[in-house]
Every structure is written in structure tokens, then in C-alpha cells.
Amino acid sequence: MSRPRNKDGGKTATLAIRIQPRAAKNEVVRMEGGAIKIRLTAPPVEGAANEALVKFLSGAFNRPRADIAIVSGMKSRSKVVRIEGISDEDVEKLLKTKEEKGNIE
């Protein structure tokens, strides 16, 4: 059975993310070796950090939570996340724009 295309033309971004739980605030810090580092205020217990990550990415990329899935690393700080409705190029542009505005350290 084939997967139905989403309303955004089937674009999907796959991100390698390293999270830092229990941070002072939620923020994208920097890209290291192709990975995106994200600080989250949530603790790494009972899925709280995973839920905070999905919520943070939903807001950052203006996508509904249902479009964001943690593909691997559910119990690890290193995760692979898939976001439906946005391309890898769109992610790069958004992160570059935020770096230029000083929103990413």
C-alpha cells in the first residue's frame, strides 16, 4: 500500500538532532557536523523531552504536531526527526535566516 501524499506536495525533511534537556530555555543552539542542536527545558523522563521537541519543532517550522515524528532515538539525546510538508532545503533556509537574525547561537 502506498502512502498518500500530503497536501504540501509530498515534501518531507529528515533532520539529525542532538538535544540538551533541562536547559534554561528552548532554543536552537548551533549545527555541529550536520546535526542540529536544540536545548529544551523539559527533563529527559517519561517522554517529556520528546514531547517538548515535537512542540518546539511544530512552532519553529509552522507545522502541526501530527506532521512531526521522531523516527529514531526515542530514549537517546541523538534523534532523527521527520517533518512532513517541508523540504530539507526549506529547513536550511529557515535555520540560515534565524542565524543571520541572531536567533541561533
C-alpha positions in Angstrom: 0.0 0.0 0.0 1.5 3.4 -1.0 1.5 6.3 1.4 -0.8 9.1 0.5 0.9 12.4 -0.5 0.4 15.2 1.9 -1.3 18.5 1.0 2.1 20.2 0.6 3.2 18.2 -2.4 4.8 15.3 -0.6 7.8 17.3 0.8 9.5 15.6 3.8 12.5 16.8 5.7 14.6 14.4 7.8 16.8 16.0 10.5 19.6 14.7 12.7 19.1 16.4 16.0 21.0 16.4 19.3 19.0 17.6 22.2 20.1 19.0 25.5 17.3 18.5 28.1 16.9 20.7 31.3 18.2 23.8 29.6 17.3 27.3 30.7 15.2 27.9 27.6 14.0 26.2 24.4 16.3 27.2 21.5 18.3 26.0 18.5 21.9 26.5 19.6 24.1 25.6 16.6 24.7 23.0 13.9 27.5 20.5 14.6 28.7 18.1 12.0 25.5 18.4 10.0 23.3 17.9 13.1 21.1 20.5 14.7 21.5 21.0 18.5 18.4 22.0 20.4 18.2 23.0 24.0 14.9 22.0 25.8 13.7 23.0 29.2 11.9 19.6 29.7 13.6 16.8 31.6 14.5 13.6 29.8 12.0 11.5 31.8 8.7 9.8 30.7 8.9 11.2 27.2 8.7 14.8 28.4 11.7 15.9 26.3 10.4 14.1 23.2 7.0 15.9 23.5 8.8 19.2 24.1 10.9 18.6 21.0 7.8 17.9 18.8 6.1 21.0 20.2 9.2 23.2 19.6 9.7 22.0 16.1 6.0 22.4 15.4 6.3 26.1 16.3 9.6 26.7 14.6 8.5 25.3 11.3 4.9 26.2 11.5 3.7 22.6 11.1 1.0 20.8 13.0 2.4 18.3 15.6 0.9 15.4 13.6 3.4 16.2 10.8 6.4 15.7 13.1 7.7 12.2 14.0 10.7 11.0 15.9 12.0 8.2 13.7 14.8 7.0 15.9 16.4 7.9 19.3 13.3 7.9 21.4 15.5 7.3 24.5 18.6 9.0 23.3 19.8 12.6 23.1 20.6 12.0 19.4 17.4 11.7 17.3 16.3 11.5 13.8 13.1 13.5 13.1 10.9 13.6 10.1 8.8 16.6 9.3 6.1 16.3 6.6 5.2 19.3 4.5 8.7 20.9 4.5 11.8 20.1 2.5 15.4 19.8 3.6 16.1 23.0 1.6 13.3 24.8 3.5 14.8 23.8 6.8 18.3 25.0 5.8 16.8 28.4 4.6 14.9 28.8 7.9 17.9 28.0 10.0 20.2 30.3 8.0 17.7 33.1 8.3 17.5 32.6 12.1 21.3 32.6 12.4 21.5 35.8 10.4 18.9 37.4 12.8 20.9 36.2 15.8 18.2 33.8 16.9 20.6 30.9 16.8 23.9 31.0 18.9 
